[in-house]
Amino acid sequence: MNAALAQALGGVLAPALLSATALATAWRPEKSPAEAPRPSTSLWGAPLALGLGYAAGHLGTHGWPSFPHHVGIKQGLFYVAVVLCAWGLGEALFPLGSKLRLLGRAALCAWVPWFLLGFQREHAWGPSAAWLWSAGLAAALFALLSSQAPLSRRTNAAANLTAWVLVGILASGALHLSGSTSLAQLTGALVCPLGVMLPIALRRPSFSLERGGDLCLVLLFGGLLMAGVYAGELPPLAALALALAQPAGWLACWVRPGRLRSLTVVLVPLLLAALALWIARDSQPPSSPYG
């Protein structure tokens, strides 16, 4: 019991403390629009909080992963977090041209499934299937990533973060019901930094995950879903519903700005994530201990 409690606290307290420290370090006072035409919340706090928070939760629940040999999909998520954190910080601190930034993000979207799914390529897919699946997953990640920045500009920051937190919690539940408590813990480690960011977004409507934070969040979440399908028993339909949950918030753009739009941004992703949870629950046999 004590060991289980220690592991649970390591997966929650460490990400929360590290992400809070990163955001506090990056904090800077609000300025007037004339002094700061762009959002005044520091740009490098979000990628650092998400990358370090997830990495701390990974170490707290799974220990230090092996490298370079025998890196499985779950262990690989730790190194993905490190790379994405570094790249996100680079985007925030050293702004790139739009074409170079787009090219770098596309390369990372291609690298994540290639790095995580090496076992599938070697033992489950033929050469043609490996190329098709890798390209398809890379395109899906890029589409999901590309949807985030425009959506955040058109909707409320706190509503967007609330939706991500709720989707993450339900994704953790779906992964647990699919037989992978370890992936459920890792998803919780990703949700912790988002929970820390939420009070900031409530205080500062200008808060944004752009310039690095969205990259860390989307690709790590996508990596967790891939791990759920290929290393666990997450039904592909449930993974699809979870992947589409946050982009479904685009439906809110058809609603007039105000509280109803913010509510739609939260409720639509929540319903899709709840559907994924139900699919995961319904797919388990009656005798499953995870049910």
C-alpha positions in Angstrom: 0.0 0.0 0.0 2.8 2.4 0.9 4.6 1.6 -2.4 1.5 2.2 -4.4 0.8 5.5 -2.6 4.4 6.6 -3.2 4.1 5.8 -6.9 0.8 7.6 -7.1 2.2 10.7 -5.4 5.3 10.6 -7.6 3.0 10.6 -10.7 1.0 13.6 -9.4 3.1 15.8 -7.1 6.3 15.8 -9.1 4.6 16.9 -12.3 2.5 19.5 -10.5 5.5 21.0 -8.6 7.9 21.0 -11.6 5.3 22.6 -13.9 4.3 25.2 -11.3 8.0 26.0 -10.8 8.5 26.4 -14.6 5.5 28.6 -14.9 6.4 30.7 -11.9 9.9 31.2 -13.3 8.5 32.3 -16.7 5.9 34.6 -15.1 6.1 38.2 -16.0 3.8 41.1 -15.1 0.9 42.2 -17.4 1.7 45.1 -19.7 -0.6 47.5 -21.5 -1.5 46.7 -25.1 0.7 49.6 -26.2 3.7 48.1 -24.5 3.1 44.5 -25.4 1.0 43.9 -28.5 1.3 40.2 -28.2 0.0 38.1 -25.3 2.1 39.1 -22.3 2.2 35.6 -20.7 5.7 34.3 -21.1 5.9 32.0 -24.2 8.5 29.6 -22.8 6.7 28.6 -19.6 4.1 26.3 -21.3 6.5 24.0 -23.2 8.8 23.8 -20.2 6.0 23.0 -17.8 4.5 20.3 -20.1 7.8 18.7 -21.0 9.3 18.7 -17.5 6.0 17.8 -15.9 5.4 14.8 -18.0 9.0 13.6 -17.7 8.8 13.9 -13.9 5.6 11.9 -13.8 7.1 9.3 -16.1 10.2 8.9 -13.8 8.0 8.9 -10.7 5.8 6.0 -12.0 8.1 4.0 -14.2 11.6 4.9 -13.2 14.5 5.8 -15.6 13.9 4.3 -19.1 16.6 2.3 -20.9 18.6 3.8 -23.7 19.6 3.3 -26.4 18.7 -0.4 -26.6 15.4 -2.0 -25.8 13.4 1.3 -25.8 9.8 0.2 -25.9 6.9 2.5 -26.8 6.2 3.4 -23.2 9.9 4.2 -22.5 10.1 6.1 -25.7 7.5 8.5 -24.5 9.9 9.9 -22.0 12.5 10.7 -24.7 9.7 12.1 -26.9 8.9 14.5 -24.0 12.5 15.6 -23.7 12.8 16.3 -27.4 9.5 18.1 -27.7 10.3 20.2 -24.6 13.7 21.3 -26.1 12.1 22.1 -29.5 9.2 23.9 -27.8 11.7 26.1 -25.8 13.5 26.8 -29.0 10.4 27.9 -30.8 9.5 30.2 -27.8 13.0 31.7 -27.3 14.2 31.9 -30.9 11.2 32.5 -33.2 11.6 30.9 -36.6 10.2 31.9 -39.9 6.8 30.5 -40.6 8.0 28.1 -43.3 10.9 26.8 -41.2 8.7 26.4 -38.2 6.1 24.5 -40.2 8.8 22.3 -41.7 10.2 21.5 -38.2 6.8 20.7 -36.8 6.1 18.4 -39.8 9.4 16.6 -39.2 8.5 16.1 -35.5 5.1 14.8 -36.4 6.8 12.2 -38.7 9.5 11.4 -36.1 7.2 10.6 -33.2 5.4 7.6 -34.8 8.6 6.4 -36.4 10.4 6.5 -33.0 7.6 5.0 -31.0 6.5 2.2 -33.3 9.8 0.5 -34.2 8.5 -2.8 -32.8 5.4 -2.7 -35.0 7.6 -2.0 -38.1 9.9 -4.9 -37.3 7.4 -7.5 -36.2 3.9 -6.7 -37.2 4.0 -4.6 -40.4 5.4 -5.3 -43.8 7.4 -2.6 -45.6 4.4 -1.2 -47.4 2.2 -1.2 -44.3 4.9 0.4 -42.3 5.2 3.3 -44.7 1.4 3.7 -45.0 0.8 3.6 -41.2 3.7 5.8 -40.4 2.7 8.4 -43.0 -1.0 8.2 -41.9 -0.2 8.7 -38.3 2.2 11.5 -39.0 -0.5 13.3 -41.1 -3.0 12.8 -38.3 -0.7 14.3 -35.8 0.1 17.3 -38.0 -3.6 17.9 -38.7 -4.4 17.8 -34.9 -1.5 20.1 -34.2 -2.4 22.6 -36.9 -6.0 22.8 -35.5 -4.9 24.0 -32.1 -3.5 27.5 -32.7 -6.4 28.9 -34.8 -8.9 27.4 -32.3 -7.2 29.0 -29.4 -7.3 32.4 -31.1 -11.1 32.1 -31.6 -12.1 30.8 -28.3 -11.5 31.3 -24.6 -8.1 30.1 -23.2 -9.6 28.8 -20.0 -12.3 26.9 -21.8 -9.7 25.3 -24.1 -7.6 24.2 -21.2 -10.6 22.9 -19.3 -11.5 20.8 -22.3 -8.0 19.4 -22.5 -8.0 18.5 -18.8 -11.4 16.7 -19.0 -10.4 14.9 -22.2 -7.1 13.9 -20.5 -8.9 12.5 -17.5 -11.3 10.5 -19.5 -8.5 9.3 -21.8 -6.7 8.1 -18.6 -9.9 6.2 -17.6 -10.2 4.7 -21.1 -6.6 3.5 -21.1 -7.1 1.9 -17.6 -10.3 0.1 -18.7 -8.3 -1.1 -21.8 -5.9 -2.9 -19.5 -3.1 -0.5 -19.2 -2.9 1.2 -15.8 0.6 2.3 -16.6 -0.5 4.3 -19.6 -3.3 5.7 -17.5 -0.7 7.0 -15.0 1.3 8.5 -17.8 -1.7 10.3 -19.2 -2.4 11.6 -15.7 1.2 13.0 -15.6 0.4 15.0 -18.8 -2.8 16.3 -17.3 -1.2 17.6 -14.2 0.7 20.5 -15.9 -2.6 21.5 -17.6 -4.3 21.6 -14.3 -1.6 24.0 -13.0 -2.0 26.2 -16.1 -5.8 26.5 -15.7 -5.8 29.1 -12.9 -3.4 31.2 -15.0 -5.7 31.0 -18.0 -8.6 32.1 -15.8 -6.6 35.0 -14.6 -5.1 35.9 -17.9 -7.4 35.5 -21.0 -4.3 36.1 -23.1 -2.7 32.8 -22.0 -1.8 30.6 -25.0 -0.1 27.3 -25.7 1.2 28.6 -29.0 4.9 28.6 -29.7 5.9 25.3 -28.2 3.2 24.4 -25.6 0.7 23.1 -28.2 3.5 21.0 -29.8 4.4 19.2 -26.5 0.7 18.7 -25.6 -0.6 17.4 -28.9 2.3 15.1 -29.8 2.6 13.6 -26.3 -1.1 13.0 -26.2 -1.0 11.4 -29.7 1.9 9.2 -28.5 -0.1 8.0 -25.5 -3.0 7.1 -27.8 -0.6 5.2 -30.1 0.8 3.4 -27.1 -2.7 2.5 -25.9 -3.6 0.9 -29.3 -0.3 -0.8 -30.0 1.0 -1.6 -26.5 -2.3 -1.9 -24.7 -5.8 -2.9 -25.7 -7.4 0.5 -26.4 -10.0 0.0 -29.2 -9.0 2.0 -32.3 -12.4 3.6 -32.4 -11.9 4.9 -28.8 -8.5 6.3 -29.8 -10.1 8.0 -32.8 -12.8 9.6 -30.6 -10.1 10.8 -28.2 -8.0 12.2 -31.0 -11.0 14.1 -32.5 -12.3 15.3 -29.1 -10.3 18.5 -28.9 -10.5 19.5 -32.6 -14.3 19.0 -32.3 -14.2 22.2 -30.3 -14.1 24.0 -33.7 -17.9 23.5 -33.7 -17.9 26.3 -31.1 -16.8 28.8 -33.8 -20.3 28.6 -35.2 -21.7 29.8 -31.9 -21.8 33.5 -31.1 -18.9 34.7 -28.9 -19.7 34.6 -25.2 -20.5 32.1 -22.5 -22.3 29.7 -24.8 -19.2 29.5 -27.1 -17.0 28.7 -24.1 -19.4 26.1 -22.9 -19.5 24.5 -26.4 -15.7 24.4 -26.4 -15.8 22.3 -23.3 -18.9 20.2 -23.8 -18.3 18.9 -27.4 -14.8 17.4 -26.5 -16.2 16.1 -23.3 -18.9 14.2 -25.1 -16.5 12.6 -27.5 -14.1 11.7 -24.7 -17.0 10.2 -22.8 -17.9 8.2 -25.9 -14.3 6.9 -26.0 -14.6 5.9 -22.3 -17.8 4.0 -23.0 -16.3 2.2 -26.0 -13.3 1.1 -23.9 -15.7 -0.1 -21.1 -18.0 -1.9 -23.5 -15.1 -3.7 -25.3 -14.0 -5.4 -22.1 -15.2 -9.0 -21.3 -17.5 -9.3 -18.3 -14.8 -11.0 -16.3 -12.2 -8.2 -16.9 -10.7 -6.9 -13.6 -10.3 -3.4 -15.2 -14.1 -3.1 -15.6 
